[in-house]
Amino acid sequence: MADTRDDAALRTLVRGLVEGLSILTHRELIPAFEYLAMPPVPQDAHSKRERIALSFSQVPDARLPLVGHRVLQQDYFSVSASMRLELEDLLWEREAPHEIVKKVRRDVARALDLADLTRHHDPFLRLLDRLWLREEPGPSFEDLLNGRRAVTLVDRIERHVFRNPGDWSTEELFEHLGVFDAGSARVARFLEGLVSADVLLDDRFQESTATTINRHLRAAGAELRKVGDEEGYPRYAIVSTRSHGNRRPKNLIFATLTKPDIRFRSSVNNDIEIVGGDPKDLLVYDQEVPMTGLRWCDLQDWWQSTRHFSSEIDARTDLYQRLLRSLPHNSPGQLNLFTAYHQVLAPSVEFPALLPEVWLHWDHQTVRERGPQALLNSRMDFLLLLPDGQRVVLEVDGSQHFTRDRGRTPDTAKYARMAAADRDLKLRGYEVFRFGHDELADLNAARRLMAQFVPDLFRRFRVPTN
């Protein structure tokens, strides 16, 4: 469940910041509202402050993180370093970061050689400025009288780390920065920054530093893992060690209107070919799924490229309508869940793609032909491929899942098979969330449910919300 106190704190902070839009003209407020994902408010007889307050009051809690991220990215008004760090903490901690306890942080600090981390002065200070450095008090009255300026943390870092190497250890630097008392999300980003090519400028040091950190970080159930390349250098991210065994999907067969008639073009490479029926009756996503997961924008780019759309908007609309057509006509609950999910997350396209009617198993024979050895629950209602190889299944259960004779007679055997299939999915690394059809019986109810469930789900699985 979402912490309403966190929502209240985030709303209070973001409200205070968006008041900075008052420096704009009435005309300039229109694109500013659109960029910040805030509802438009016509000028009419409202003052600028009234328009800003009215627009922000209509932002639902589910969209608050998006507005917060946009505030950090905008250039309409300035945000102080202290306010930026405070807002980042509220946003990042909503992502349910891997908990990195104080002992693990100290063990990491004691294991790292500060001289190795600070080989390059400017890149290292830029990392500290981005994640740790707040505004500091100006000089005191006595300092002003004597022509002195206040000594800042940057001054002390320059003196004890760069001009006099050896004065401070890594642990002492971390102490001065506040690493041991900060939220886990900020610490995770700091460790990722320390092993980035922007700071170390040498892939050998990147690898050796990541190895040193991982010796202690794995005690927190996480590790720094290579997740891609950036300008020829490896890019590291902190990921859960629990999902280490999850392989990236090779073929995603989804949005099917009929059972696919397929064959292996190459069993060695696991390449498949659609050989029967209309290929338009099913979709096969054969691109590599990145470690960031499969997002709607990735799916849209694939659709636009393979269907040769010149317009992003046309591709987006066509893809959405095609996915809608794959949903079973006898399950309004599935339709409402799919629709509400997208309504809650609009207008962003960076959210995880909700894949409907995904084939988990495929057998060229029928259940009748295969008999007791048939694979059960061959299709998933919905699949989300989330960051770091995490896989989430959403199922909508109507009475047909546990009754027979069109809902008139309880069927415990059918329920037992469903429970067994769930256990099998979980053992394969999937997380399963089930919804009762009655929860999604109408679109308004589904929208309320998704507005609560989706932010909690993303926080649980550390899905970025910007």
KETOR-102401 format. One record per residue (C-alpha): y, z, x. Coordinates in Angstrom, 3 decimals. Example, Ala and Ser with C-alpha at 12.3 -4.5 7.8 and 13.67 -1.06 7.14 Angstrom:
! residues 2
@yy -4.500&zz 7.800&xx 12.300
@yy -1.060&zz 7.140&xx 13.670
***
This chain:
! residues 466
@yy 0.000&zz 0.000&xx 0.000
@yy 3.507&zz -0.714&xx 1.173
@yy 5.545&zz 2.302&xx 2.209
@yy 8.460&zz 2.421&xx -0.228
@yy 10.412&zz 4.489&xx 2.313
@yy 10.171&zz 1.620&xx 4.804
@yy 11.318&zz -0.813&xx 2.107
@yy 14.267&zz 1.429&xx 1.285
@yy 15.243&zz 1.793&xx 4.958
@yy 14.976&zz -1.951&xx 5.524
@yy 17.013&zz -2.733&xx 2.409
@yy 19.741&zz -0.281&xx 3.413
@yy 19.988&zz -1.675&xx 6.931
@yy 19.929&zz -5.348&xx 5.930
@yy 22.443&zz -4.725&xx 3.129
@yy 24.883&zz -3.272&xx 5.651
@yy 24.415&zz -6.238&xx 7.954
@yy 24.772&zz -9.027&xx 5.389
@yy 28.094&zz -7.525&xx 4.407
@yy 29.240&zz -9.223&xx 7.607
@yy 29.194&zz -12.487&xx 5.626
@yy 32.525&zz -11.429&xx 4.170
@yy 34.247&zz -13.048&xx 7.173
@yy 33.254&zz -16.447&xx 5.710
@yy 35.106&zz -18.421&xx 3.083
@yy 33.791&zz -18.757&xx -0.452
@yy 32.637&zz -22.285&xx 0.353
@yy 30.867&zz -21.163&xx 3.549
@yy 28.912&zz -18.518&xx 1.635
@yy 26.872&zz -21.203&xx -0.156
@yy 24.941&zz -22.468&xx 2.931
@yy 24.847&zz -18.935&xx 4.363
@yy 23.010&zz -17.638&xx 1.273
@yy 20.588&zz -20.542&xx 1.511
@yy 19.886&zz -19.963&xx 5.216
@yy 19.330&zz -16.231&xx 4.722
@yy 16.928&zz -16.888&xx 1.799
@yy 19.285&zz -15.041&xx -0.573
@yy 19.841&zz -16.254&xx -4.151
@yy 22.976&zz -18.374&xx -4.736
@yy 25.859&zz -16.775&xx -6.622
@yy 28.651&zz -19.024&xx -7.954
@yy 32.208&zz -18.073&xx -7.141
@yy 33.561&zz -17.752&xx -10.681
@yy 35.737&zz -14.641&xx -10.765
@yy 33.805&zz -12.771&xx -8.086
@yy 35.278&zz -11.674&xx -4.791
@yy 33.360&zz -12.531&xx -1.615
@yy 32.049&zz -8.977&xx -1.290
@yy 30.914&zz -8.988&xx -4.909
@yy 29.083&zz -12.279&xx -4.442
@yy 27.318&zz -10.956&xx -1.343
@yy 26.345&zz -7.699&xx -3.076
@yy 25.115&zz -9.503&xx -6.203
@yy 23.073&zz -12.002&xx -4.193
@yy 21.456&zz -9.325&xx -2.037
@yy 20.644&zz -7.137&xx -5.062
@yy 18.464&zz -9.993&xx -6.352
@yy 16.356&zz -10.212&xx -3.181
@yy 12.857&zz -8.874&xx -4.011
@yy 11.144&zz -6.462&xx -1.623
@yy 8.585&zz -9.129&xx -0.703
@yy 11.375&zz -11.353&xx 0.660
@yy 13.251&zz -8.621&xx 2.522
@yy 11.437&zz -9.223&xx 5.846
@yy 12.319&zz -12.931&xx 5.720
@yy 15.989&zz -12.098&xx 5.095
@yy 15.876&zz -9.580&xx 7.956
@yy 14.450&zz -12.125&xx 10.385
@yy 17.050&zz -14.688&xx 9.328
@yy 19.818&zz -12.125&xx 9.912
@yy 18.618&zz -11.795&xx 13.514
@yy 18.645&zz -15.571&xx 13.966
@yy 21.955&zz -16.412&xx 12.264
@yy 25.285&zz -16.957&xx 13.968
@yy 27.621&zz -16.359&xx 11.019
@yy 28.447&zz -12.836&xx 12.206
@yy 27.587&zz -10.667&xx 15.202
@yy 24.903&zz -7.976&xx 15.201
@yy 25.238&zz -5.178&xx 17.744
@yy 22.387&zz -4.554&xx 20.180
@yy 21.639&zz -1.167&xx 18.620
@yy 21.488&zz -2.593&xx 15.106
@yy 19.379&zz -5.505&xx 16.312
@yy 16.844&zz -3.160&xx 17.899
@yy 16.747&zz -0.956&xx 14.801
@yy 16.154&zz -3.940&xx 12.535
@yy 13.489&zz -5.357&xx 14.851
@yy 11.640&zz -2.045&xx 14.790
@yy 11.587&zz -1.968&xx 10.991
@yy 10.400&zz -5.570&xx 10.789
@yy 7.831&zz -5.407&xx 13.567
@yy 6.260&zz -2.151&xx 12.452
@yy 5.601&zz -3.743&xx 9.042
@yy 3.162&zz -6.055&xx 10.809
@yy 0.679&zz -3.176&xx 11.310
@yy 0.685&zz -3.513&xx 15.110
@yy -2.181&zz -2.378&xx 17.292
@yy -1.622&zz 1.323&xx 17.892
@yy -0.948&zz 1.899&xx 21.592
@yy -1.021&zz 5.639&xx 22.127
@yy 1.132&zz 7.398&xx 24.713
@yy -1.752&zz 8.029&xx 27.131
@yy -2.595&zz 4.324&xx 27.252
@yy 1.073&zz 3.513&xx 27.889
@yy 1.262&zz 5.999&xx 30.767
@yy -2.021&zz 4.777&xx 32.236
@yy -0.687&zz 1.213&xx 32.166
@yy 2.600&zz 2.279&xx 33.792
@yy 0.822&zz 4.200&xx 36.568
@yy -1.396&zz 1.198&xx 37.294
@yy 1.442&zz -1.335&xx 37.624
@yy 3.318&zz -1.954&xx 40.860
@yy 7.038&zz -2.088&xx 40.061
@yy 7.696&zz -4.303&xx 43.073
@yy 5.399&zz -6.974&xx 41.608
@yy 7.082&zz -6.821&xx 38.192
@yy 10.600&zz -7.079&xx 39.588
@yy 10.168&zz -9.929&xx 42.062
@yy 12.740&zz -11.927&xx 40.104
@yy 15.902&zz -9.996&xx 39.287
@yy 17.526&zz -11.960&xx 36.449
@yy 14.400&zz -12.775&xx 34.403
@yy 13.310&zz -9.123&xx 34.515
@yy 16.712&zz -7.854&xx 33.384
@yy 16.785&zz -10.430&xx 30.581
@yy 13.494&zz -9.022&xx 29.290
@yy 14.887&zz -5.475&xx 29.374
@yy 18.089&zz -6.589&xx 27.676
@yy 16.150&zz -8.293&xx 24.885
@yy 13.850&zz -5.367&xx 24.121
@yy 15.378&zz -2.109&xx 25.329
@yy 19.055&zz -2.052&xx 26.217
@yy 21.432&zz -0.685&xx 23.597
@yy 25.175&zz -0.210&xx 23.720
@yy 26.087&zz 2.865&xx 25.736
@yy 29.080&zz 5.176&xx 25.353
@yy 32.239&zz 4.042&xx 27.112
@yy 33.910&zz 6.047&xx 29.880
@yy 35.043&zz 9.556&xx 29.079
@yy 38.718&zz 10.521&xx 29.045
@yy 38.279&zz 12.111&xx 32.465
@yy 36.707&zz 8.910&xx 33.817
@yy 39.641&zz 6.903&xx 32.503
@yy 42.131&zz 9.255&xx 34.165
@yy 40.318&zz 8.884&xx 37.470
@yy 39.816&zz 5.141&xx 37.178
@yy 36.044&zz 5.449&xx 36.879
@yy 33.759&zz 3.657&xx 34.503
@yy 30.678&zz 5.110&xx 32.847
@yy 27.401&zz 4.666&xx 34.697
@yy 25.050&zz 2.697&xx 32.443
@yy 21.283&zz 2.399&xx 32.435
@yy 21.643&zz -1.094&xx 33.887
@yy 23.661&zz 0.408&xx 36.765
@yy 20.884&zz 2.902&xx 37.463
@yy 18.209&zz 0.197&xx 37.288
@yy 20.177&zz -1.931&xx 39.739
@yy 20.467&zz 1.016&xx 42.110
@yy 16.988&zz 2.610&xx 41.887
@yy 14.850&zz -0.469&xx 41.278
@yy 16.546&zz -3.379&xx 43.064
@yy 18.907&zz -2.032&xx 45.758
@yy 16.675&zz 0.907&xx 46.710
@yy 13.115&zz -0.160&xx 45.911
@yy 10.775&zz 2.789&xx 45.826
@yy 13.281&zz 5.196&xx 44.233
@yy 11.633&zz 4.772&xx 40.850
@yy 8.011&zz 4.160&xx 39.967
@yy 7.002&zz 1.985&xx 37.034
@yy 6.344&zz 5.158&xx 35.061
@yy 9.864&zz 6.432&xx 35.752
@yy 11.385&zz 3.115&xx 34.677
@yy 9.338&zz 3.167&xx 31.467
@yy 10.561&zz 6.717&xx 30.840
@yy 14.210&zz 5.725&xx 31.173
@yy 13.717&zz 2.707&xx 28.915
@yy 12.030&zz 4.772&xx 26.203
@yy 8.699&zz 2.926&xx 26.351
@yy 6.635&zz 6.051&xx 25.765
@yy 8.379&zz 6.940&xx 22.507
@yy 8.928&zz 3.444&xx 21.080
@yy 6.967&zz 1.819&xx 18.277
@yy 3.719&zz 0.083&xx 19.196
@yy 5.057&zz -3.312&xx 18.115
@yy 7.919&zz -3.156&xx 20.631
@yy 5.603&zz -1.941&xx 23.387
@yy 3.200&zz -4.810&xx 22.665
@yy 6.017&zz -7.352&xx 22.977
@yy 7.141&zz -5.700&xx 26.203
@yy 3.680&zz -5.980&xx 27.761
@yy 3.464&zz -9.614&xx 26.649
@yy 6.876&zz -10.185&xx 28.220
@yy 5.840&zz -8.573&xx 31.501
@yy 3.022&zz -11.099&xx 31.958
@yy 5.020&zz -14.092&xx 30.729
@yy 5.963&zz -16.986&xx 33.010
@yy 9.609&zz -16.165&xx 32.275
@yy 9.258&zz -12.917&xx 34.250
@yy 6.523&zz -13.438&xx 36.836
@yy 6.986&zz -17.179&xx 37.573
@yy 3.503&zz -17.387&xx 39.115
@yy 0.264&zz -17.885&xx 37.162
@yy -1.723&zz -15.869&xx 39.710
@yy 0.496&zz -12.830&xx 39.187
@yy 0.348&zz -13.404&xx 35.454
@yy -3.437&zz -13.227&xx 35.508
@yy -3.708&zz -10.270&xx 37.887
@yy -1.080&zz -8.278&xx 35.972
@yy -2.796&zz -8.988&xx 32.648
@yy -6.103&zz -7.866&xx 34.165
@yy -4.536&zz -4.604&xx 35.362
@yy -2.998&zz -3.904&xx 31.950
@yy -6.241&zz -4.742&xx 30.109
@yy -8.223&zz -2.134&xx 32.043
@yy -6.299&zz 0.474&xx 30.057
@yy -5.197&zz -1.451&xx 26.974
@yy -8.775&zz -2.010&xx 25.827
@yy -8.947&zz 1.723&xx 25.126
@yy -6.529&zz 0.932&xx 22.266
@yy -8.851&zz -1.765&xx 20.881
@yy -6.658&zz -4.607&xx 22.137
@yy -6.194&zz -6.844&xx 25.144
@yy -3.848&zz -9.413&xx 26.624
@yy -5.544&zz -12.742&xx 26.092
@yy -4.578&zz -16.295&xx 26.979
@yy -3.616&zz -17.976&xx 23.711
@yy -2.095&zz -21.203&xx 24.959
@yy 0.081&zz -22.858&xx 27.554
@yy 3.822&zz -23.042&xx 27.981
@yy 5.329&zz -25.539&xx 30.419
@yy 2.077&zz -25.483&xx 32.391
@yy 1.854&zz -21.667&xx 32.576
@yy -0.613&zz -19.577&xx 30.569
@yy 0.809&zz -17.734&xx 27.577
@yy -0.608&zz -14.279&xx 26.804
@yy -0.592&zz -12.302&xx 23.579
@yy -1.995&zz -8.931&xx 22.610
@yy -4.913&zz -9.434&xx 20.247
@yy -7.537&zz -7.200&xx 18.730
@yy -10.811&zz -6.958&xx 20.630
@yy -12.564&zz -6.649&xx 17.270
@yy -12.084&zz -10.348&xx 16.538
@yy -13.094&zz -11.456&xx 20.032
@yy -16.302&zz -13.071&xx 18.805
@yy -14.668&zz -15.249&xx 16.183
@yy -14.782&zz -18.889&xx 17.215
@yy -12.105&zz -21.320&xx 16.172
@yy -13.180&zz -23.387&xx 13.166
@yy -14.451&zz -26.867&xx 13.968
@yy -14.506&zz -28.466&xx 10.512
@yy -12.778&zz -27.136&xx 7.427
@yy -14.127&zz -28.695&xx 4.250
@yy -12.012&zz -27.574&xx 1.322
@yy -10.303&zz -28.491&xx -1.951
@yy -13.502&zz -30.217&xx -3.051
@yy -13.818&zz -31.796&xx -6.491
@yy -17.557&zz -32.438&xx -6.067
@yy -20.309&zz -31.339&xx -3.677
@yy -19.658&zz -33.220&xx -0.416
@yy -22.094&zz -35.914&xx 0.677
@yy -21.841&zz -35.684&xx 4.447
@yy -23.849&zz -36.355&xx 7.584
@yy -23.455&zz -35.574&xx 11.261
@yy -21.903&zz -38.417&xx 13.212
@yy -22.641&zz -36.394&xx 16.359
@yy -24.714&zz -33.228&xx 16.135
@yy -23.822&zz -32.441&xx 19.755
@yy -20.090&zz -32.406&xx 19.010
@yy -20.505&zz -31.174&xx 15.441
@yy -18.613&zz -34.233&xx 14.162
@yy -19.168&zz -34.977&xx 10.483
@yy -18.730&zz -38.065&xx 8.344
@yy -18.281&zz -38.419&xx 4.596
@yy -20.865&zz -41.014&xx 3.524
@yy -20.995&zz -40.835&xx -0.268
@yy -18.622&zz -40.643&xx -3.173
@yy -14.868&zz -40.827&xx -2.957
@yy -13.495&zz -39.312&xx 0.287
@yy -10.434&zz -38.243&xx -1.699
@yy -12.641&zz -35.781&xx -3.594
@yy -12.682&zz -33.431&xx -0.606
@yy -10.484&zz -32.638&xx 2.362
@yy -11.686&zz -32.199&xx 5.939
@yy -9.221&zz -30.573&xx 8.323
@yy -10.474&zz -31.472&xx 11.798
@yy -7.498&zz -30.378&xx 13.925
@yy -7.756&zz -27.418&xx 16.285
@yy -6.696&zz -24.199&xx 14.581
@yy -4.274&zz -22.394&xx 16.921
@yy -4.466&zz -18.693&xx 17.753
@yy -1.493&zz -18.205&xx 15.443
@yy -3.755&zz -19.184&xx 12.543
@yy -3.501&zz -22.109&xx 10.145
@yy -0.088&zz -22.112&xx 8.472
@yy 1.202&zz -24.150&xx 5.562
@yy 3.507&zz -26.073&xx 7.938
@yy 0.458&zz -27.042&xx 10.056
@yy -1.399&zz -28.238&xx 6.973
@yy 1.680&zz -30.103&xx 5.764
@yy 2.146&zz -31.843&xx 9.138
@yy -1.503&zz -32.933&xx 9.065
@yy -1.139&zz -34.210&xx 5.507
@yy 2.072&zz -36.071&xx 6.279
@yy 0.517&zz -37.695&xx 9.351
@yy -2.826&zz -38.703&xx 7.811
@yy -1.324&zz -39.838&xx 4.491
@yy 1.636&zz -41.574&xx 6.163
@yy 4.430&zz -39.879&xx 4.265
@yy 7.907&zz -40.514&xx 5.625
@yy 9.386&zz -37.504&xx 3.817
@yy 8.424&zz -33.888&xx 4.458
@yy 9.331&zz -32.984&xx 0.891
@yy 7.109&zz -35.722&xx -0.542
@yy 4.230&zz -34.658&xx 1.711
@yy 4.653&zz -31.022&xx 0.716
@yy 4.710&zz -31.816&xx -2.995
@yy 1.720&zz -34.161&xx -2.816
@yy -0.368&zz -31.699&xx -0.803
@yy 0.408&zz -28.841&xx -3.170
@yy -0.551&zz -30.927&xx -6.206
@yy -3.768&zz -32.069&xx -4.507
@yy -4.794&zz -28.472&xx -3.804
@yy -4.005&zz -27.506&xx -7.385
@yy -6.329&zz -30.232&xx -8.677
@yy -9.244&zz -28.752&xx -6.748
@yy -9.110&zz -25.454&xx -8.637
@yy -11.734&zz -25.062&xx -11.391
@yy -10.352&zz -25.676&xx -14.867
@yy -12.325&zz -22.753&xx -16.299
@yy -10.663&zz -20.174&xx -14.004
@yy -7.010&zz -19.543&xx -14.925
@yy -7.132&zz -16.551&xx -12.588
@yy -7.641&zz -18.771&xx -9.534
@yy -4.830&zz -21.046&xx -10.631
@yy -2.479&zz -18.099&xx -11.168
@yy -3.362&zz -16.525&xx -7.817
@yy -2.723&zz -19.799&xx -5.985
@yy 0.567&zz -20.421&xx -7.800
@yy 1.833&zz -16.845&xx -7.433
@yy 0.973&zz -16.748&xx -3.704
@yy 3.239&zz -19.724&xx -3.059
@yy 5.997&zz -18.509&xx -5.352
@yy 6.123&zz -15.154&xx -3.565
@yy 6.383&zz -16.771&xx -0.119
@yy 8.756&zz -19.653&xx -0.918
@yy 10.927&zz -21.105&xx 0.531
@yy 9.320&zz -20.477&xx 3.931
@yy 6.635&zz -22.873&xx 5.233
@yy 5.552&zz -20.590&xx 8.095
@yy 3.121&zz -18.532&xx 6.011
@yy -0.704&zz -18.793&xx 6.291
@yy -2.168&zz -21.706&xx 4.348
@yy -4.195&zz -20.611&xx 1.319
@yy -7.192&zz -22.956&xx 1.376
@yy -8.955&zz -23.294&xx -1.990
@yy -12.616&zz -24.097&xx -2.629
@yy -13.772&zz -23.853&xx 0.986
@yy -17.379&zz -24.709&xx 1.838
@yy -18.999&zz -21.948&xx 3.865
@yy -22.558&zz -23.316&xx 3.784
@yy -23.764&zz -26.828&xx 3.164
@yy -27.302&zz -27.910&xx 2.371
@yy -28.266&zz -31.485&xx 1.574
@yy -30.848&zz -30.132&xx -0.864
@yy -30.112&zz -28.390&xx -4.144
@yy -30.785&zz -24.737&xx -4.879
@yy -33.675&zz -25.815&xx -7.098
@yy -35.190&zz -27.855&xx -4.264
@yy -34.602&zz -25.208&xx -1.613
@yy -35.911&zz -22.315&xx -3.703
@yy -35.628&zz -18.682&xx -2.555
@yy -34.364&zz -19.793&xx 0.870
@yy -31.236&zz -21.392&xx -0.610
@yy -27.926&zz -20.267&xx 0.847
@yy -25.960&zz -18.293&xx -1.721
@yy -22.221&zz -18.371&xx -2.368
@yy -21.817&zz -21.717&xx -0.637
@yy -18.104&zz -21.901&xx -1.492
@yy -15.265&zz -19.431&xx -1.092
@yy -12.519&zz -19.326&xx -3.720
@yy -9.817&zz -19.037&xx -1.048
@yy -9.756&zz -18.727&xx 2.737
@yy -6.909&zz -17.614&xx 5.025
@yy -7.169&zz -18.287&xx 8.759
@yy -4.894&zz -15.664&xx 10.288
@yy -3.700&zz -14.994&xx 13.856
@yy -6.194&zz -14.091&xx 16.589
@yy -9.190&zz -15.611&xx 14.793
@yy -9.023&zz -13.299&xx 11.788
@yy -10.536&zz -14.729&xx 8.605
@yy -9.771&zz -13.427&xx 5.127
@yy -11.551&zz -14.474&xx 1.937
@yy -10.002&zz -13.983&xx -1.504
@yy -12.379&zz -14.098&xx -4.477
@yy -11.521&zz -14.067&xx -8.182
@yy -14.325&zz -12.512&xx -10.225
@yy -14.801&zz -13.365&xx -13.854
@yy -17.565&zz -12.057&xx -16.088
@yy -19.871&zz -14.864&xx -14.881
@yy -20.218&zz -12.992&xx -11.584
@yy -22.162&zz -10.135&xx -13.133
@yy -23.355&zz -11.308&xx -16.579
@yy -25.463&zz -14.054&xx -18.139
@yy -25.597&zz -15.679&xx -21.558
@yy -21.875&zz -16.486&xx -21.318
@yy -20.875&zz -12.906&xx -20.648
@yy -23.003&zz -11.271&xx -23.328
@yy -25.656&zz -9.655&xx -21.098
@yy -25.162&zz -7.678&xx -17.873
@yy -27.035&zz -9.225&xx -14.954
@yy -27.608&zz -6.691&xx -12.176
@yy -29.579&zz -9.207&xx -10.102
@yy -26.613&zz -11.581&xx -10.050
@yy -24.311&zz -8.737&xx -9.000
@yy -26.756&zz -7.732&xx -6.245
@yy -26.744&zz -11.291&xx -4.865
@yy -22.951&zz -11.264&xx -4.815
@yy -22.936&zz -7.931&xx -2.966
@yy -25.440&zz -9.278&xx -0.435
@yy -23.307&zz -12.376&xx 0.130
@yy -20.275&zz -10.138&xx 0.736
@yy -22.157&zz -8.151&xx 3.346
@yy -23.210&zz -11.375&xx 5.051
@yy -19.598&zz -12.578&xx 5.173
@yy -18.381&zz -9.312&xx 6.662
@yy -21.096&zz -9.366&xx 9.312
@yy -19.922&zz -12.873&xx 10.247
@yy -16.391&zz -11.576&xx 10.829
@yy -14.749&zz -12.295&xx 7.467
@yy -12.784&zz -9.756&xx 5.456
@yy -13.339&zz -10.097&xx 1.705
@yy -10.866&zz -9.066&xx -1.003
@yy -11.926&zz -9.399&xx -4.636
@yy -9.676&zz -9.650&xx -7.689
@yy -10.716&zz -9.106&xx -11.277
@yy -9.925&zz -12.128&xx -13.429
@yy -8.025&zz -9.911&xx -15.894
@yy -5.584&zz -8.910&xx -13.110
@yy -4.552&zz -12.545&xx -12.888
@yy -4.791&zz -13.496&xx -16.555
@yy -1.157&zz -14.576&xx -16.764
@yy 1.225&zz -15.871&xx -14.121
@yy 3.740&zz -13.033&xx -14.382
@yy 1.022&zz -10.444&xx -13.748
@yy -0.312&zz -12.510&xx -10.852
@yy 3.164&zz -12.799&xx -9.335
@yy 3.676&zz -9.029&xx -9.488
@yy 0.264&zz -8.468&xx -7.925
@yy 0.845&zz -10.983&xx -5.134
@yy 4.332&zz -9.604&xx -4.438
@yy 2.656&zz -6.290&xx -3.603
@yy -0.606&zz -7.507&xx -2.083
@yy 0.615&zz -10.275&xx 0.238
@yy 3.075&zz -8.158&xx 2.304
@yy 0.427&zz -5.437&xx 2.631
@yy -2.166&zz -8.018&xx 3.686
@yy 0.129&zz -9.565&xx 6.291
@yy 1.033&zz -6.127&xx 7.632
@yy -2.653&zz -5.181&xx 7.876
@yy -3.539&zz -8.339&xx 9.834
@yy -0.306&zz -8.563&xx 11.871
@yy 0.869&zz -11.835&xx 10.380
@yy 4.454&zz -12.624&xx 11.477
@yy 6.770&zz -12.789&xx 8.462
@yy 9.702&zz -14.714&xx 9.924
***
